[in-house]
Amino acid sequence: MNAYAQGNESRLSHASLWTSMYPVVHGMISGEAVLPGKWVTMAEAVKPTGLTTLGISANGYINKRWGFGDADEEGAGEGAP
């Protein structure tokens, strides 16, 4: 099995993992880019089915400021600066 990161930067790679899109599509390429709310993440896609997802990260870039996490969800982005 092979695994490939879509980029050498956390936000870019996480955005690709959670949206199933290439960086050129989701746009998290520049240093100040924020994941647009128009892209559906895996957590958002499964929510209507009654499933719950959990993400735990100490990565300071994986938080609401950069477009990760839903403001309606408890714990989204907790532990990040």
C-alpha positions in Angstrom: 0.0 0.0 0.0 1.2 3.5 -0.8 0.2 6.8 0.7 0.9 10.2 -0.7 0.6 13.6 1.0 -0.9 16.3 -1.2 1.6 18.8 0.1 4.4 19.5 2.5 2.3 21.7 4.8 -0.3 20.7 7.4 -3.3 22.8 6.3 -2.9 21.9 2.7 -2.6 18.1 3.4 -5.5 18.1 6.0 -7.8 20.0 3.6 -7.1 17.4 0.9 -7.7 14.5 3.4 -11.0 15.9 4.7 -12.5 17.2 1.4 -11.1 14.5 -0.9 -9.9 17.3 -3.2 -6.6 18.3 -4.7 -5.0 21.5 -3.4 -5.6 23.3 -6.7 -9.4 22.7 -6.2 -9.8 23.5 -2.4 -7.4 26.4 -2.6 -5.4 26.0 0.6 -2.2 26.9 -1.1 -1.2 30.4 0.0 0.1 31.1 3.5 -3.1 33.0 4.4 -5.6 30.7 2.7 -8.7 29.5 4.7 -10.7 26.4 3.8 -13.9 27.8 2.1 -17.1 26.8 3.8 -18.5 25.7 0.4 -16.4 22.5 0.6 -18.0 19.6 2.4 -15.7 17.7 4.8 -16.1 14.0 5.6 -17.5 14.9 9.1 -20.2 17.1 7.5 -21.0 14.5 4.9 -21.7 11.8 7.5 -23.5 14.0 10.1 -27.0 13.6 8.5 -26.7 9.8 8.8 -26.4 10.1 12.6 -22.7 9.2 12.7 -20.3 11.2 14.8 -16.7 11.9 14.0 -13.9 13.0 16.3 -10.7 14.7 15.5 -8.0 15.3 18.0 -5.0 17.3 17.0 -2.2 19.3 18.7 -1.5 20.9 15.3 -2.0 24.7 15.8 -3.1 25.1 12.2 -6.0 22.7 12.3 -8.5 25.0 13.9 -11.5 27.3 13.1 -9.3 30.2 12.2 -8.1 28.2 9.0 -11.6 26.8 8.2 -11.3 23.5 10.1 -14.1 22.6 12.5 -17.7 23.7 12.7 -18.7 26.5 15.0 -21.7 24.4 16.1 -19.6 21.5 17.2 -18.2 21.2 20.7 -14.5 20.7 20.9 -13.7 21.8 17.3 -10.3 23.2 17.3 -9.8 22.8 21.1 -6.2 22.7 22.3 -5.0 24.7 19.4 -3.6 28.2 19.9 
